[in-house]
Amino acid sequence: MSDEHTIIEKVLAGETGAFRLLVETYQPLVFQFARNMLRTIEDAEDLTQEVFVAAFQNLRKFDITRAKFSTWLLTITRNRCLNQLARYRASPPGAIVSVDRGLSPDAAASANEVWQHLSDALETLPIEQRTAFVLAEIQELPQAEIAMIEQVEVGTVKSRVSRARDKLRQAMQAWQPERAVHGSTRKIIGNHDAASDNRKTNSE
């Protein structure tokens, strides 16, 4: 039995304080996904808290024989994000900015501009492509795990990620061709070689 499962059993047995260990372990994972789906850091922080409250309240529903705890958490996170995105539809779009630390002011401003356009492009994707893309290309989860979260076949995940990548590349090229696959965005929307594809397939 893993340490994770031992902690879960302790929580279910009444040692609720042990749940803090799960929060400390998985909070970065949940926040990163929410941050790449939602408009603001504040929304991502609030949603992250909601996810762990929901996980605590529904912990008895978690089946260790069907999924990893992280997969279950990300499924909750995805569903909460979809609800929040539905609420966004009636309000103006916001910015999702992810900039490398330690950059000079000019470089930071340039990176901000690139990520702003990438954020805008992400918001135009169909939701199923957006969630699959974020999980695969930003969070780097195995395709088999994404399929469990999305409740689809692995082939569907591959198709959604591929279509999302193509649309994002086109959007960035339309904005500024020479920067479309430059710097920190290259990893996300650039061409993936066979080694990268093999790594993801083997991780399934």
FIDO-215896 format. One record per residue: residue in one letter; z, x, y of N, C-alpha, C in turn. Coordinates in steps of 0.2 Angstrom, whole numbers, padded with zeros to 4 digits, always signed. Atoms other than C-alpha are relative to their C-alpha. Example, Ala and Ser with C-alpha at 12.3 -4.5 7.8 and 13.67 -1.06 7.14 Angstrom:
BEGIN
A+0000+0004-0006+0039+0062-0022+0000+0004+0006 S-0001-0004-0006+0036+0068-0005+0003-0004+0005 
//
This chain:
BEGIN
M+0000+0004-0006+0000+0000+0000+0000+0004+0006 S+0001-0004-0006-0005+0007+0017+0006-0001+0005 D-0006+0001-0005+0008+0009+0031-0002-0006+0004 E+0002+0006-0003-0002-0004+0040+0003-0007-0003 H-0002+0006+0003+0001-0017+0027+0008+0000-0001 T-0008+0000+0001+0020-0011+0025+0002-0003+0007 I-0003+0003-0007+0022-0015+0044-0001-0008+0000 I+0001+0007+0000+0014-0032+0042+0005-0004-0004 E-0005+0003+0004+0025-0036+0028+0007-0001+0003 K-0006+0000-0003+0040-0031+0038+0000-0006+0006 V+0001+0005-0006+0034-0042+0053+0001-0007-0004 L+0000+0006+0003+0032-0057+0041+0007-0002-0003 A-0007+0001+0003+0049-0054+0033+0005-0001+0006 G-0005+0001-0005+0057-0056+0050+0001+0006+0005 E-0001-0006-0005+0057-0038+0058-0006+0000+0005 T+0006+0001-0004+0046-0044+0072-0001+0006+0005 G+0001-0006-0004+0049-0028+0082-0005+0005-0003 A+0005-0004+0003+0038-0019+0070-0007-0001+0002 F+0007+0002-0002+0023-0028+0077-0002+0005+0006 R+0002-0005-0006+0024-0016+0092-0004+0006-0003 L+0003-0006+0003+0018-0002+0080-0008-0002+0000 L+0007+0002+0001+0002-0012+0077-0003-0001+0007 V+0002+0001-0007+0000-0016+0096-0002+0007+0002 E+0001-0007-0002+0001+0003+0099-0006+0003-0003 T+0005-0002+0004-0011+0007+0086-0007-0002+0002 Y+0007+0003-0001-0025-0005+0090-0001-0003+0007 Q+0001+0002-0007-0023-0009+0108-0006+0003+0003 P+0006-0003-0003-0036+0004+0113-0006-0003-0003 L+0005+0003+0003-0048-0003+0101-0002-0007+0003 V+0001+0007-0003-0046-0021+0107-0002+0000+0007 F+0001-0001-0007-0046-0016+0125-0008+0002+0001 Q+0006-0003-0001-0062-0006+0124-0006-0005-0002 F+0005+0005+0001-0072-0020+0116+0000-0005+0005 A-0001+0005-0006-0065-0033+0129-0003+0003+0006 R+0002-0003-0006-0069-0020+0143-0008+0000+0000 N+0007+0000+0001-0087-0019+0137-0003-0007+0000 M+0003+0007+0000-0089-0038+0136+0001-0004+0006 L-0002+0004-0005-0080-0044+0151-0001+0003+0007 R+0003-0002-0007-0083-0042+0170+0005+0005+0003 T-0005-0005-0004-0066-0033+0176+0005+0002-0005 I-0005-0003+0004-0053-0022+0169+0006-0005-0001 E-0006+0005+0000-0040-0036+0174-0001-0005-0006 D+0001+0005+0005-0049-0048+0163+0001+0003-0007 A+0000-0003+0007-0050-0036+0148+0007+0001-0002 E-0008-0001+0001-0031-0032+0150+0003-0007-0002 D-0003+0006+0002-0027-0050+0150-0002-0003-0007 L+0003+0002+0007-0038-0054+0135+0003+0004-0005 T-0004-0005+0005-0030-0039+0126+0007-0003-0002 Q-0007+0003+0001-0013-0047+0128-0001-0006-0004 E+0001+0007+0004-0019-0064+0122-0002+0001-0007 V+0002-0002+0007-0027-0056+0107+0006+0001-0005 F-0005-0002+0004-0011-0048+0101+0005-0006-0001 V-0004+0006+0000-0001-0064+0105-0003-0005-0006 A+0003+0004+0005-0013-0074+0094+0000+0003-0007 A+0000-0003+0006-0013-0061+0081+0007+0000-0003 F-0007+0000+0002+0006-0061+0080+0002-0008-0002 Q-0002+0007+0001+0007-0080+0080-0004-0002-0007 N+0004+0002+0006-0007-0081+0066+0000+0005-0006 L+0000-0005+0004-0002-0066+0056+0000-0002-0007 R-0001+0003+0007+0002-0076+0040-0007-0002-0002 K+0007+0002+0002-0017-0081+0040-0004+0007-0002 F+0004-0006+0001-0022-0062+0039+0000+0001-0008 D+0001-0001+0007-0029-0059+0021-0002+0007-0001 I+0002-0007+0001-0028-0040+0017-0005+0001-0006 T+0005-0001+0005-0039-0043+0002-0007-0001+0002 R+0007+0002-0003-0054-0049+0013-0002+0004+0006 A+0002-0004-0006-0054-0038+0028+0006+0005+0002 K-0005-0005-0003-0045-0023+0037+0003-0004+0006 F-0003+0003-0005-0033-0028+0050-0004+0001+0007 S+0004-0001-0006-0044-0020+0064-0006-0005+0000 T+0005+0005+0000-0058-0031+0058+0002-0007+0002 W-0002+0006-0002-0048-0046+0059+0002-0001+0008 L-0001+0000-0007-0042-0041+0076-0006-0001+0005 L+0006+0000-0004-0059-0038+0083-0004-0007-0001 T+0002+0006+0001-0064-0055+0076+0003-0005+0005 I-0003+0004-0005-0051-0063+0086-0002+0002+0007 T+0002-0002-0006-0056-0053+0101-0007-0002+0002 R+0007+0002-0002-0074-0057+0100+0000-0008+0001 N+0000+0007-0001-0070-0076+0099+0003-0001+0007 R-0003+0000-0006-0059-0074+0114-0005+0002+0006 C+0005-0002-0005-0072-0065+0124-0006-0005+0001 L+0005+0006-0001-0085-0079+0120+0003-0005+0004 N-0003+0005-0005-0073-0091+0128+0000+0002+0007 Q+0000-0003-0007-0071-0080+0143-0007+0000+0003 L+0007+0000-0003-0090-0078+0145-0002-0007+0001 A+0002+0007-0001-0092-0096+0144+0003-0003+0007 R-0003+0002-0007-0080-0098+0159-0004+0004+0006 Y+0003-0003-0005-0090-0085+0168-0006-0003+0003 R+0007+0003-0001-0106-0095+0168+0000-0003+0007 A+0000+0004-0006-0101-0105+0183+0002+0005+0006 S-0002-0004-0006-0096-0090+0194-0005+0006+0000 P+0004-0005-0001-0105-0075+0201+0001+0006-0005 P-0001-0005+0004-0108-0060+0190+0004+0006+0003 G-0004-0005-0003-0096-0045+0192-0002+0007-0004 A+0002-0007+0002-0097-0026+0188+0004+0002-0006 I-0003-0004+0005-0093-0017+0172-0002+0007+0000 V+0002-0007-0002-0092+0001+0176+0004+0005-0005 S-0003-0005+0004-0088+0015+0164-0003+0007+0002 V+0002-0006-0003-0089+0032+0172+0004+0006-0003 D-0004-0005+0003-0084+0049+0165+0004+0003+0005 R-0005-0003-0005-0069+0057+0173-0002+0007+0001 G+0001-0007-0002-0070+0074+0182-0006+0001+0003 L+0006+0000-0003-0086+0070+0190+0001+0002+0008 S+0000-0001-0007-0090+0076+0208-0001-0007+0003 P+0001+0006-0003-0091+0062+0221-0007-0003+0000 D+0007+0002+0001-0110+0062+0221-0002-0002-0007 A+0002+0002+0007-0111+0062+0202+0003-0006-0002 A-0004+0007+0002-0098+0048+0201-0004-0006+0003 A+0004+0005-0003-0108+0038+0213-0006-0002-0004 S+0006+0000+0004-0124+0041+0203+0002-0004-0006 A-0002+0002+0006-0115+0037+0187+0002-0008+0001 N-0002+0007-0002-0108+0021+0195-0006-0005+0000 E+0006+0004-0001-0125+0015+0200-0004-0001-0007 V+0003+0001+0007-0132+0018+0182+0004-0005-0004 W-0004+0005+0004-0118+0009+0174+0000-0007+0002 Q+0001+0006-0003-0119-0005+0186-0006-0004-0003 H+0006+0003+0002-0137-0008+0181+0000-0001-0007 L-0001+0001+0007-0133-0006+0163+0004-0006-0002 S-0004+0006+0000-0119-0019+0165-0004-0006+0001 D+0004+0006-0001-0131-0031+0173-0005-0002-0006 A+0004+0001+0006-0143-0028+0159+0003-0003-0006 L-0004+0003+0006-0130-0032+0146+0001-0007+0001 E-0001+0007-0001-0126-0048+0154-0006-0005-0001 T+0006+0004+0001-0144-0054+0152-0001-0001-0008 L+0001+0000+0007-0143-0051+0133+0002-0007-0003 P-0003+0005+0004-0141-0066+0121+0007+0002-0003 I-0007-0002+0001-0122-0066+0117+0000+0003-0007 E-0001-0003+0007-0125-0062+0098-0003+0007+0000 Q+0003-0007-0001-0136-0047+0103+0005+0005+0004 R-0005-0004-0004-0123-0041+0116+0006+0002-0004 T-0006-0002+0004-0108-0042+0104-0002+0005-0005 A+0002-0005+0005-0117-0033+0090-0002+0007+0003 F+0001-0006-0003-0123-0020+0102+0006+0004+0002 V-0006-0004-0002-0106-0016+0109+0004+0002-0006 L-0004-0003+0006-0098-0015+0092-0004+0006-0003 A+0004-0005+0004-0112-0004+0085-0001+0006+0004 E+0002-0006-0004-0117+0007+0100+0005+0003+0004 I-0006-0002-0004-0101+0008+0110+0006+0001-0004 Q-0006-0001+0004-0087+0006+0098-0002+0004-0007 E+0003-0004+0006-0098+0014+0084+0003-0002-0007 L-0002+0003+0006-0092+0002+0070-0005+0000-0005 P+0005+0000+0005-0100+0003+0053-0004-0007+0000 Q+0004+0006+0000-0114-0011+0051+0004-0005-0004 A-0003+0005+0004-0105-0019+0037+0006-0003+0003 E-0006+0003-0003-0089-0021+0047-0002-0005+0005 I+0003+0005-0005-0099-0029+0061-0002-0006-0003 A+0003+0006+0003-0107-0041+0049+0006-0004-0002 M-0006+0005+0001-0089-0047+0044+0002-0003+0006 I-0003+0003-0006-0084-0049+0062-0005-0005+0003 E+0005+0005-0003-0100-0058+0067-0002-0005-0005 Q+0001+0005+0005-0101-0067+0050-0007-0001-0001 V+0007+0000+0001-0119-0063+0047-0001+0006-0005 E+0002-0005+0004-0129-0052+0035-0001+0007+0004 V+0001-0007-0003-0130-0033+0038-0007+0001+0003 G+0007+0000-0003-0149-0035+0041+0000-0003+0006 T+0000+0003-0007-0145-0047+0055+0003+0004+0005 V-0003-0004-0005-0134-0035+0063-0005+0005+0002 K+0005-0006-0001-0147-0021+0062-0006-0003+0005 S+0005+0003-0004-0160-0033+0070+0003-0002+0007 R-0003+0002-0007-0148-0039+0084+0001+0007+0004 V-0001-0006-0003-0144-0021+0088-0006+0003+0003 S+0007-0003-0002-0162-0015+0088-0003-0004+0006 R+0003+0004-0005-0168-0030+0099+0004+0001+0007 A-0004-0001-0006-0153-0027+0111-0002+0007+0003 R+0001-0007-0002-0157-0008+0112-0007+0000+0004 D+0006+0000-0003-0175-0012+0116+0000-0003+0007 K-0001+0004-0007-0171-0025+0130+0003+0004+0005 L-0003-0004-0005-0159-0013+0138-0004+0006+0002 R+0004-0005-0002-0171+0001+0138-0005-0002+0005 Q+0005+0002-0005-0184-0009+0146+0003-0002+0006 A-0003+0002-0007-0172-0016+0159+0001+0007+0004 M-0001-0006-0003-0167+0002+0163-0006+0004+0003 Q+0006-0004-0002-0184+0009+0164-0004-0004+0005 A+0003+0004-0005-0190-0006+0175+0004+0002+0007 W-0004-0001-0006-0175-0001+0187-0002+0007+0002 Q+0001-0007-0002-0178+0018+0187-0002+0004-0006 P+0002-0003+0007-0189+0026+0173+0003+0006-0001 E-0002-0007+0001-0184+0044+0176+0008+0000-0002 R-0007+0000+0002-0165+0039+0173+0002-0005-0005 A-0001+0006+0005-0167+0025+0160+0004+0003-0006 V-0003-0003+0006-0161+0037+0146+0003+0006+0002 H-0002-0006-0002-0152+0050+0156+0008+0000+0000 G-0007-0001+0000-0134+0056+0155+0004-0004-0005 S-0005+0004+0004-0120+0045+0148-0004-0006-0003 T+0004+0005+0003-0133+0031+0145-0004+0001-0006 R+0005-0002+0005-0144+0041+0133+0003-0002-0007 K-0003+0001+0006-0132+0039+0119+0000-0008-0002 I+0000+0007+0001-0132+0020+0121-0007-0003-0001 I+0006+0004+0000-0150+0015+0124-0006+0005-0002 G+0005-0005+0002-0160+0031+0119-0002-0001-0007 N+0003+0001+0006-0170+0033+0104+0005+0003-0005 H-0005-0003+0005-0159+0036+0088-0004+0003-0005 D+0004-0003+0005-0165+0048+0076+0002-0002-0007 A-0001+0003+0007-0165+0046+0057+0007+0002-0002 A-0006-0002+0002-0149+0056+0055+0006-0005+0002 S-0004+0005-0002-0140+0043+0066+0000-0006-0004 D+0001+0006+0004-0147+0029+0056+0003+0000-0006 N-0003-0002+0007-0142+0037+0040+0008+0000+0000 R-0007+0000+0000-0124+0039+0046+0003-0007+0000 K-0003+0007+0000-0122+0021+0050-0001-0004-0006 T+0001+0004+0006-0130+0015+0034+0005+0003-0005 N-0005-0003+0004-0119+0027+0024+0007-0002+0001 S-0006+0002-0001-0104+0021+0032+0002-0007-0002 E-0001+0007+0002-0107+0004+0026+0004+0000-0007 
//
